[in-house]
């Protein structure tokens, strides 16, 4: 899409609502991968807009109680600036994305122009 960052890959129509789509890999400055049958678009609501995140795959959708979430370790803060916390789910540990940092105000302004 013209004049938008390269990680904005386009738009989708979700139940009559135009939703911009962002490639999470490119946003995290990782090499892009070819999309395949495991590639998913996860729609999140952040800062009063809906955004679709293209992710490699989704293995499960779970709810983690606040009591099972701890802050991320305070090592190399630049490397974990998009991590909101660490969630404990059964015997597993899940990194929780901070969507407000991932989708900053500048991005929201750019994406609002699409709607």
N, C-alpha and C positions, 0 to 999 in steps of 0.2 A: 504494500500500500504506500502510495507516495507520501513523502515527508514524515513518515513514522519510523521509529527505530526498527532495525532488522529483525528483532525478536517478535514483533507484531506480525503474525502470519496471515491475518485476514479477519473475517467476521463469520459468525454463524447466526442462523435464525432459530432461536430457542423459544418455542411457544409464542411466536409473534414478536419477540423482543430481539433486537439486534445486539449481539454479544461479541465484543472483540476477542480475538484468540491470540495468546502469547505462547511462544515456544519456551518452556522452562529451561531447557538445556542452553539455548542461546542466551537467555537472560542471565544464567549463571556463568556465562563465558566458557562453556564446555563445547566440544565439537558436536555439531549436529549429526544426527543419525537419520537414516532413511526411515520413513514411517512404515509400520507394518501392522499386522492384525492384532498385535498387543498394544499398540499405541492408543492412548485414550485422551479425551479432553475432559478435564475436571473443571466444573464451573464453580467459582467461588464468588461470594459477595464481599466486597471490601470497599471501604470509603464511599458507600452509596452507589456503587456500580457493580455490575456482574462482569466477570472476566473468565474466559475459558483458558485453562492452562494445558498445553500439550505436554503429556508426560509419557515416559517410556512404557509404563504399564501400571495397572492397579491390581494388587493382590488381595486386598480386603478393605472394608470400610468398618471402622470400629469407633466406639466412644471411649475416651479415657477420662476418668474423673479427675477434677483439679487436684485432689489429694495424691494422685499418682503421677503428677507432673513436677519436675524439678528444673531449676534454671540450668542452662548449658554451662559447661566448665568455662572458667575465665582464662583460657589459654588461647593465644593468637586470635584476639577478638575480631580481627578483620576476616578471618576464615569462617567465623560462625555468626556473622552479622545478620544472616537471614534465619537463624535458628531461634525460635521462641523458647523452647524448652525440650526436655527429654521426658518422654512418657513411658511408664512401665505398663505393659499389657501382658498379663500372664508372666511367662518367663522371658518375654522379649522386651527389647528396648526400641523405642521409635523416636526419631528426630521429628520435632514439630516445627513446621515452617511458620515464620512470622510474615504473614501476608501483607501487613501494613508497611513493613520495610521493603518487601519485594515489589509492591505496587506503591511507589512513592507519589507524592503530590504532583510532580511534574508529569509522570506517566498518566495519572488520573486526568489531568488537564488535556493531554493529547488524546486520550481515549474518549473523553466526553465529547470531543468534536465529531467522533464517528457516529454517536447516537444522535 
